[in-house]
């Protein structure tokens, strides 16, 4: 099954009423009715920018399956036999030499995917998974999603949302320059100066990531109710935690200066759905009256950071459309929004290192910080970052040693130049090539 080289047939149909819709064509030149119907509703599940990618990814999976079975109308169909859907991705993994590893705890497979194939495999698997979800919800497919995890969770809108059966990771992870002291300011500058400047809502969202250190998927789900419940529009906000299936089990803390900016943003810059509908613009005073009057449901329906339609951002709407574009323009293509969180953790470890306190107190502070970050296993994450810290310290120590060693060698070489050569001395010169190579690497670092 050559999925990556398969060319799916996707037609774009224009109806007499002006509407545009996709149609997936099989090898028999006839439309795949169920796939087409499901594909036309992809924007119910993903953003308008992601839907075309998932459409073609899902079509590629179906086309590759059809190519492997020929145009036999009696051949098994992935719509009628769930086992066929499993065959589709198993053939793909065999073709690429990928060995999925099953996780009983997470109910999914973890995959190491070559960097050059990552985007296409990711889009194909997630595209087909989403098409099955759409088909199930429209009663076009009976049974569980064959590309879904055995575990399920609820989205922030309350709709059932089965998790994907796959977690993908690049075999060559992108290098993230997260420990540069200037990385946060470089990210902010990129947002201001890129060819797609960030609107106030995205700027404020990225800034709360920098201050509060929550994940992007957690920040886009914040509501005015979260802010009111935590501090009555003060300097704290209740936050969903990915480690607890997005239950609001943690609190972000931010500065008084950011809180003041956030109030100005809500009063003057936030896209207000009521104003878009022709009504008057609402301010924090209006929302405060609703809260004090007991109408917290109204605040829960109001996203803190709004898209152009006054609704919730999707993760790709911020992460891909705005953030990745700004980083590419600034030459920081290796930086993702999650690097902000990593940079914050590195800053915490650097701060803790400078504190004059017993080791036991530092260990207690580390654990408290891990709980604040919302890590499901704070001890494991702290061990990971501690190991990174130890490696960085070891590298710094090695650099100092190599610099001193290089100076020593230069002094020895200078002495050798002043000493008359002894032709009778058959002792070979000291081979210092490995040490010099380490010194070169240290200077490059």
C-alpha positions in Angstrom: 0.0 0.0 0.0 1.8 3.1 -1.2 -0.1 5.7 0.8 2.5 8.4 0.5 2.6 8.1 -3.3 -1.1 7.6 -3.7 -3.0 10.4 -5.4 -6.5 10.6 -4.0 -9.3 11.8 -6.3 -11.0 14.8 -4.6 -13.3 16.9 -6.7 -14.6 20.3 -5.6 -18.3 20.6 -6.6 -20.0 23.9 -7.1 -23.8 23.7 -6.7 -26.3 25.9 -8.4 -26.9 27.8 -5.2 -23.2 28.7 -5.0 -22.3 26.3 -2.2 -19.0 24.4 -2.6 -18.4 20.9 -1.3 -15.8 18.1 -1.7 -16.5 14.7 -3.3 -14.2 11.7 -2.8 -14.0 9.6 -6.0 -13.0 5.9 -5.9 -11.0 3.9 -8.4 -14.2 3.0 -10.2 -14.7 6.7 -10.9 -17.8 6.7 -8.7 -18.1 8.8 -5.6 -17.7 7.2 -2.2 -21.0 8.4 -0.8 -20.3 7.8 2.9 -16.8 9.3 2.8 -18.0 12.3 0.8 -21.0 13.0 3.2 -18.7 12.7 6.2 -16.0 14.8 4.6 -18.4 17.7 4.0 -18.9 18.1 7.7 -15.3 18.1 8.8 -15.4 21.7 9.8 -17.7 20.6 12.6 -14.7 18.9 14.1 -11.7 20.9 13.0 -10.9 24.4 11.8 -11.6 25.5 8.2 -7.8 25.5 7.6 -7.3 22.0 8.9 -10.4 20.4 7.2 -8.9 20.4 3.6 -5.7 18.7 4.9 -7.8 16.0 6.7 -10.0 15.6 3.6 -7.1 14.7 1.4 -5.4 12.7 4.1 -8.5 10.6 4.6 -9.0 10.3 0.9 -5.4 9.0 0.5 -6.1 6.3 3.0 -9.3 5.2 1.2 -7.6 5.4 -2.2 -4.6 3.3 -1.1 -7.0 0.7 0.4 -8.9 0.6 -2.9 -5.7 0.3 -4.9 -4.6 -2.7 -2.9 -7.9 -4.5 -3.4 -8.6 -3.5 -7.0 -12.0 -2.3 -8.3 -13.9 -5.3 -7.0 -17.3 -4.3 -5.8 -17.4 -7.4 -3.6 -14.1 -6.6 -1.9 -14.2 -5.9 1.8 -15.0 -2.2 2.6 -13.6 -0.2 5.4 -17.1 1.1 6.0 -18.6 -2.4 6.6 -15.7 -4.2 8.2 -13.8 -2.4 11.0 -10.9 -4.8 10.7 -10.2 -3.4 7.2 -9.6 0.1 8.7 -6.9 -1.5 10.9 -5.3 -3.1 7.9 -5.1 0.3 6.2 -2.7 1.7 8.9 -0.9 -1.5 9.5 0.1 -1.6 5.8 1.3 2.0 6.1 3.5 1.2 9.1 5.0 -1.8 7.4 5.8 0.2 4.3 7.6 2.8 6.3 9.2 0.4 8.8 7.4 1.9 11.7 6.9 -0.3 14.8 3.9 0.9 16.9 4.3 0.4 20.7 1.1 -0.2 22.6 0.4 1.7 25.9 -2.2 0.0 28.1 -2.4 3.1 30.4 -3.2 5.5 27.5 -5.1 3.0 25.3 -3.1 4.0 22.2 -0.1 3.3 20.1 3.1 5.5 20.3 4.9 5.9 16.9 8.3 7.1 16.0 7.8 8.6 12.5 10.7 9.8 10.2 10.8 13.6 10.0 10.3 13.7 6.3 7.1 11.6 6.5 5.7 13.0 9.7 3.3 15.6 8.4 1.8 13.3 5.7 1.3 10.4 8.1 -0.1 12.6 10.8 -2.6 14.2 8.4 -3.6 10.8 6.9 -4.2 9.1 10.2 -6.0 12.1 11.8 -7.9 12.8 8.6 -9.3 9.2 8.4 -10.0 9.2 12.2 -12.0 12.4 11.9 -13.9 11.2 8.8 -14.9 8.1 10.8 -16.1 10.4 13.7 -18.2 12.4 11.3 -19.6 9.3 9.7 -20.6 7.9 13.2 -22.3 11.1 14.3 -24.2 11.2 11.0 -25.2 7.5 11.4 -23.2 6.5 8.3 -21.1 4.1 10.2 -22.1 1.7 12.9 -19.8 0.8 15.8 -16.8 2.3 17.4 -14.3 4.4 15.5 -11.6 1.9 14.4 -8.9 4.6 14.6 -9.9 5.8 18.1 -8.4 5.0 21.5 -10.3 2.8 23.9 -10.5 5.8 26.2 -12.8 8.7 25.6 -13.0 12.3 27.0 -15.3 15.3 26.6 -14.4 18.3 24.6 -14.8 21.8 26.1 -18.2 22.0 24.3 -19.3 18.8 26.0 -19.4 16.7 22.9 -18.1 13.1 23.1 -14.7 13.1 21.6 -12.8 9.8 21.3 -9.0 10.2 21.3 -7.0 9.1 18.4 -5.4 5.6 18.5 -2.0 7.1 17.7 0.5 9.4 19.3 3.1 10.5 16.8 6.7 11.6 17.5 9.4 12.7 15.1 12.4 10.4 15.0 14.5 13.5 14.7 12.9 16.0 17.1 13.2 19.6 16.2 15.9 21.4 18.1 14.3 24.0 20.4 16.5 26.9 21.5 14.5 27.1 24.7 17.3 28.2 27.0 18.3 31.3 25.3 17.6 34.2 27.7 16.1 36.2 24.9 13.8 33.6 23.5 10.6 35.0 25.0 11.3 38.5 23.7 12.2 37.1 20.3 8.8 35.3 20.2 7.0 38.5 21.1 9.0 40.5 18.5 8.2 37.9 15.9 4.5 38.3 16.6 4.7 42.1 16.1 6.9 42.1 13.0 5.8 39.1 11.0 3.8 39.2 7.7 0.8 38.1 9.7 0.8 40.3 12.8 -0.9 38.9 15.9 -4.3 40.5 16.8 -4.7 41.7 20.4 -6.4 38.4 21.4 -3.4 36.3 20.2 -0.9 38.7 21.8 -2.7 38.5 25.1 -3.0 34.7 24.9 0.7 34.2 24.2 1.6 36.7 27.0 -0.5 34.7 29.5 1.4 31.6 28.4 4.6 33.4 29.2 3.4 34.5 32.6 1.2 31.5 33.7 3.1 28.7 31.8 -0.1 26.7 30.9 -0.3 24.8 27.6 -1.8 26.3 24.5 -4.7 23.8 24.5 -5.5 24.9 28.0 -5.3 28.7 27.3 -7.7 28.6 24.3 -10.4 27.1 26.5 -10.3 29.9 29.2 -13.6 31.7 29.8 -14.6 34.8 31.7 -16.1 32.6 34.3 -12.7 31.0 34.9 -11.2 34.5 35.6 -14.1 35.5 37.8 -14.2 32.3 39.9 -10.5 32.5 40.7 -10.0 36.2 41.5 -13.0 38.2 40.4 -11.1 39.6 37.5 -7.9 39.9 39.5 -4.5 38.2 39.1 -5.5 34.5 39.1 -7.5 32.4 36.7 -8.8 28.8 37.0 -7.3 26.7 34.2 -8.2 23.3 32.6 -5.4 20.8 33.0 -4.5 18.4 30.2 -3.1 16.0 32.8 -6.6 15.7 34.3 -8.5 15.4 31.1 -9.0 19.2 31.0 -10.8 19.4 34.3 -10.2 22.9 35.9 -7.9 21.6 38.6 -5.2 24.2 38.5 -4.8 28.0 38.9 -2.6 30.3 36.8 -1.1 33.3 38.5 0.0 36.4 36.6 1.3 39.9 37.4 -0.7 42.9 38.3 0.6 44.6 35.1 -0.7 41.8 33.0 -4.1 41.8 34.9 -4.4 45.5 34.1 -3.7 44.9 30.4 -6.2 42.0 30.4 -8.9 44.3 31.7 -8.2 46.8 29.0 -8.3 44.1 26.4 -11.7 42.8 27.5 -13.1 46.3 27.7 -11.7 47.7 24.5 -10.2 45.0 22.2 -11.9 41.7 22.7 -14.2 40.6 19.9 -17.6 40.7 21.6 -20.2 38.4 20.0 -23.0 40.7 21.2 -21.5 43.6 19.4 -21.0 41.5 16.2 -24.7 40.7 16.3 -25.5 44.5 16.3 -25.9 44.9 20.1 -23.9 47.1 22.4 -20.3 46.3 23.4 -20.1 44.7 26.9 -17.4 45.5 29.4 -16.1 43.9 32.6 -18.7 45.9 34.5 -21.5 44.2 32.6 -20.0 40.8 33.1 -19.4 41.6 36.8 -23.1 42.4 37.2 -24.0 39.1 35.6 -21.7 37.2 38.0 -23.0 39.0 41.0 -26.5 38.4 39.9 -25.8 34.6 39.8 -25.8 34.2 36.0 -22.4 32.4 35.9 -23.6 30.3 32.9 -23.5 33.5 30.8 -19.8 34.0 31.7 -19.0 30.4 31.0 -20.2 30.8 27.5 -17.8 33.8 26.9 -14.3 32.8 25.7 -11.6 35.0 27.2 -9.6 35.0 24.0 -11.9 35.3 21.0 -11.3 34.7 17.3 -12.7 37.0 14.6 -16.2 35.6 15.1 -16.2 36.0 18.9 -15.8 32.3 19.5 -13.1 30.0 20.9 -9.9 29.6 19.0 -8.9 26.2 17.7 -5.4 25.0 18.6 -4.3 25.1 15.0 -5.9 28.6 14.6 -3.3 29.9 17.0 -0.5 27.4 16.8 -0.4 27.1 13.1 -2.0 30.1 11.6 -0.5 32.7 13.8 2.4 31.3 15.9 4.1 29.0 13.4 3.8 31.6 10.6 5.4 34.3 12.8 8.3 31.9 13.8 8.9 31.0 10.2 9.1 34.7 9.2 11.6 35.3 12.0 13.8 32.3 11.2 12.7 30.5 14.3 11.0 27.6 12.5 12.2 25.2 15.2 10.2 27.0 17.9 6.7 25.8 18.8 4.3 27.5 21.3 5.1 24.7 23.8 8.7 26.0 23.9 7.3 28.9 26.0 6.4 26.4 28.7 9.8 24.7 28.5 11.6 28.0 28.7 9.6 28.9 31.8 10.6 25.6 33.5 14.3 26.2 32.6 14.0 29.8 34.1 12.6 28.3 37.3 15.5 25.9 37.6 18.0 28.7 37.0 16.3 30.9 39.6 16.2 28.0 42.1 19.9 27.3 41.6 20.7 30.9 42.7 18.7 30.6 46.0 20.6 30.2 49.2 18.6 27.5 51.0 19.0 23.9 52.1 18.7 21.2 49.5 15.6 19.8 51.2 13.8 23.1 50.8 14.8 23.3 47.1 13.4 19.8 46.5 10.1 20.8 48.2 9.9 23.9 46.0 10.5 21.8 42.9 7.6 19.5 43.8 5.3 22.5 44.5 6.3 24.0 41.1 5.5 20.6 39.4 2.1 20.6 41.0 1.5 24.2 39.8 2.5 23.2 36.3 -0.2 20.6 36.3 2.1 17.6 35.6 0.3 14.3 36.2 3.6 12.8 37.5 5.6 15.8 38.8 8.4 13.6 40.2 9.1 12.1 36.7 9.0 15.5 35.0 11.2 17.1 37.6 13.7 14.2 37.2 13.7 14.8 33.4 14.4 18.5 33.8 17.0 17.8 36.5 18.7 15.5 34.1 18.7 18.2 31.5 20.1 20.6 34.1 22.9 18.1 35.0 23.8 17.6 31.3 24.0 21.4 30.8 26.2 21.8 33.9 28.4 18.9 32.7 28.7 20.6 29.3 29.6 23.9 30.9 32.2 22.2 33.1 33.7 20.4 30.1 34.0 23.7 28.2 35.9 25.3 31.1 38.2 22.3 31.3 38.8 22.2 27.6 39.6 25.9 27.5 42.1 25.4 30.4 43.5 22.3 28.7 43.9 24.1 25.4 45.9 26.8 27.2 48.1 24.2 28.8 48.8 22.6 25.5 49.7 25.9 23.9 52.2 26.5 26.7 53.7 23.0 26.2 53.9 23.6 22.5 55.7 26.9 23.1 58.2 25.2 25.4 58.7 22.5 22.8 59.6 25.2 20.2 62.4 26.4 22.5 63.8 22.9 23.2 66.4 21.6 20.7 65.1 18.6 18.8 66.6 15.2 19.8 66.8 13.0 16.8 67.6 10.0 19.0 64.3 10.3 20.9 62.0 7.7 19.3 59.1 8.4 21.6 56.1 9.3 19.4 54.4 12.7 19.9 51.3 12.8 22.1 48.1 12.3 20.0 45.7 15.0 21.1 43.3 14.8 18.1 40.4 13.6 20.2 40.8 16.4 22.8 41.2 19.0 20.1 38.0 17.8 18.5 36.2 18.1 21.8 37.5 21.6 22.1 36.2 22.5 18.7 32.7 21.2 19.6 32.9 23.2 22.9 33.7 26.4 21.0 30.9 25.7 18.5 28.5 25.2 21.4 
